[in-house]
Amino acid sequence: MLPPFFAVSLRKLAVLSFCTMGLYHLYWFYAHWRHVRVWNEGRDFSPARRTLLFFFFCYPLFRRVRVREVLANGRSRPQAGLLTLGYIAANVLDILPDLWGLLSIFSFVFLLPVQACANRLNEQSCAAGSFDRNESLSAWNWIVVVLGALLVVLSVVAAVYEMGK
């Protein structure tokens, strides 16, 4: 049975987001919207389009996760609006010069509460052990982590070098 939301461990989300400098977020949004489309009540939409326009569709996704948890548990921790503002603001930091622009690498921090909520909902809606929790890093993930970590280090070194000029 397909869980209602994309399953990924918080550790894996953080590592892949950091090492890809946020590119993993595109996959993360796409995977979530694919799950939502399957669970949606007869409404068809394009997960790819919502992914490419993620600045406009991150709030609807965050809110959907929150509302589903409220319906399931009577309350929800993630505040969709605040997380959306933080996520967008962190991504916009990329336009700042020098090391300040690299702070956008940490925009994944605003995805973690949403993913934690999605993981709780997935566990509640599926029988124990009936879906992949997506906790381990595959060989491709490790390649991305190693190459991405090198890219992050090079980016920091280049930014420091530019500041010293």
C-alpha positions in Angstrom: 0.0 0.0 0.0 1.3 3.4 -1.0 1.6 5.8 2.0 -0.1 9.1 1.8 3.2 11.0 1.7 6.7 10.5 0.5 8.7 8.5 3.1 12.3 9.6 3.8 14.2 9.6 7.1 15.0 13.0 8.5 18.7 12.2 8.5 18.6 11.2 4.8 16.7 14.3 3.9 19.2 16.5 5.7 22.3 14.8 4.3 21.1 14.7 0.7 19.7 18.3 0.9 23.0 19.6 2.3 25.2 17.7 -0.1 23.2 18.6 -3.2 23.0 22.3 -2.1 19.2 22.0 -2.2 18.7 20.2 -5.5 17.3 17.2 -3.6 14.4 19.4 -2.7 13.1 19.2 -6.2 13.0 15.4 -5.9 11.4 15.7 -2.5 8.6 18.0 -3.7 8.0 15.8 -6.8 7.8 12.6 -4.7 5.4 14.2 -2.2 3.1 15.6 -5.0 3.1 12.1 -6.7 1.9 10.6 -3.5 -0.7 13.3 -3.0 -2.0 12.8 -6.6 -2.6 9.1 -5.9 -4.4 9.9 -2.6 -6.3 12.8 -4.0 -10.0 12.5 -4.3 -10.4 12.5 -8.1 -8.5 15.7 -8.9 -5.7 15.3 -11.4 -2.7 17.6 -11.5 0.9 17.6 -12.6 3.4 16.8 -9.8 6.2 18.0 -12.2 4.6 21.4 -12.7 4.0 21.8 -8.9 7.7 20.9 -8.4 9.0 23.4 -10.8 6.9 26.1 -9.3 7.7 24.9 -5.7 7.8 28.5 -4.4 4.1 28.7 -5.1 3.2 25.2 -4.1 5.2 24.6 -1.0 2.6 26.2 1.2 -0.2 24.0 -0.2 1.9 20.9 0.4 2.9 21.9 3.9 -0.7 22.8 4.7 -2.0 19.5 3.3 0.3 17.6 5.6 -0.7 19.7 8.6 -4.5 19.4 7.8 -4.2 15.6 7.4 -2.5 15.3 10.8 -5.2 17.5 12.4 -7.8 15.2 11.0 -6.0 12.1 12.1 -4.8 13.2 15.6 -6.8 16.4 16.5 -3.6 18.5 16.4 -0.5 19.2 14.4 2.9 20.6 15.3 4.1 22.1 12.0 2.9 25.6 11.2 2.6 25.6 7.4 2.7 29.4 7.0 5.8 29.9 9.1 7.6 27.0 7.6 6.8 28.3 4.1 8.1 31.8 4.9 11.3 30.3 6.4 11.8 28.0 3.5 11.4 30.7 0.9 13.5 33.2 2.8 16.3 30.7 3.2 16.2 29.9 -0.5 16.3 33.6 -1.4 19.5 34.0 0.7 21.2 32.4 -2.3 21.3 35.8 -4.1 23.5 37.3 -1.3 27.2 37.7 -1.9 30.1 35.6 -0.5 29.4 33.2 2.4 26.0 34.7 3.1 24.7 33.1 -0.1 25.8 29.7 1.1 23.4 29.9 4.0 20.6 28.8 1.6 22.1 25.3 1.9 20.4 25.1 5.3 16.9 25.7 3.9 16.2 22.0 4.4 15.7 22.8 8.1 12.2 24.1 7.2 11.4 20.8 5.5 12.2 18.6 8.5 9.1 19.3 10.6 6.9 18.7 7.5 8.7 15.4 6.8 8.5 14.3 10.4 4.7 14.9 10.3 4.5 13.1 7.0 6.4 10.1 8.4 4.0 10.0 11.4 1.0 10.0 9.1 2.6 7.3 6.9 3.1 5.0 9.9 -0.5 5.6 11.1 -2.1 4.9 7.7 0.0 1.8 6.8 0.3 -1.4 8.6 3.5 -1.8 10.4 6.3 -2.6 8.0 4.2 -2.4 4.9 6.1 0.5 3.4 9.7 1.4 2.9 10.8 4.1 5.4 13.6 5.1 3.0 16.2 5.4 5.8 19.3 4.0 4.1 21.5 5.6 1.5 21.8 3.7 -1.7 25.0 3.5 -3.8 23.8 6.4 -5.9 23.0 8.4 -2.8 26.6 7.8 -1.5 28.0 9.0 -4.8 25.9 12.2 -4.6 27.0 12.7 -1.0 30.7 12.4 -1.7 30.6 14.5 -4.9 28.2 17.0 -3.2 30.3 17.3 -0.1 33.3 18.1 -2.3 31.3 20.7 -4.1 30.2 22.3 -0.8 33.8 22.5 0.4 34.9 24.0 -2.9 32.0 26.5 -2.7 33.1 27.6 0.8 36.7 27.8 -0.2 35.8 29.9 -3.3 33.6 32.2 -1.2 36.3 32.7 1.4 38.8 33.4 -1.3 36.6 36.0 -2.9 36.0 37.7 0.5 39.8 37.9 0.9 40.3 39.8 -2.3 
